[in-house]
Amino acid sequence: MSIEIPVRTLNDGTTLPTVGFGTYPLTGRHGVEAIGNAIAAGYRLLDSAVNYENEGTLGEAVRACGVDRDQLRITSKLPGRHHDFDEAMLTVQESLYRAGLDYYDLYLIHWPLPKQGKYVAAWKALVAAQRDGLIRSIGVCNFLPEHLERIVDETGVTPSVNQIELHPYFPQAGQRAVDAGLGIVTESWSPLGRANALLSDPTIAALAREHGRTIAQVILRWHVQLGAVPLPKSSDPQRQRENLALFDFELTDEDMAAISALGRPDGRTTGQDPAVYEEF
């Protein structure tokens, strides 16, 4: 039996489940099976990207899953090498062709690449693709406040989502506040810290014992109560189900504060600072 996930309403009127499923690096037949298992468990938000090279795998899983297309929220992302307007438009089209879809529910700029200075052109392309019906909702990843300010000022269109690195060692309170002030929903990539020391942190382990939950469940519940949308990933069916079992318990204010207090100035897992990081 699948778990029913609550939804959020975005600033454009569309909806997004409060927990999603990260599909990197799931590819090929194994990827189709793993994504299919996730859908069967109850995941309805599925996160992909051009650079994951698995849009075809995701599309095949969607066709085979037996769930109506309008019940799913499928995401992909524009890579840095295609930020020019015309290239971005063609990339969105190619993303749809690879996945065998008529539209994406959500399409994001993967990184701002501010040294290249083309992210406004990329944003204008997503605005046009949304207008043309290729995308239902448009957003960004890893955008700092100054990047958000610029695209909104130059286009008048506010992203519906900003997907950022977010976990207890890097809670991003300032960025989350900026997103919320603009009516942008924050999504969390690497919500479990890429399986680093976070999953054995003694503070979280003590809370997990207190609530009778796994460490991962406590961390993901922390994301949900922050108002962020975590995107855990696992190919193990049991862990997929565990990562969704978040809606029958609640962390106290003290629990939330204790987890947030684990934040570190150098909390990024691989040092990918959007002010300087480039991924093409």
Beta strands, then each sheet from edge to edge (+ up, - down):
strand 1: 7-9
strand 2: 15-17
strand 3: 21-22
strand 4: 45-47
strand 5: 73-78
strand 6: 104-109
strand 7: 135-141
strand 8: 161-165
strand 9: 185-189
strand 10: 229-230
sheet 1: 1+ 2-
sheet 2: 3+ 4+ 5+ 6+ 7+ 8+ 9+ 10+
end
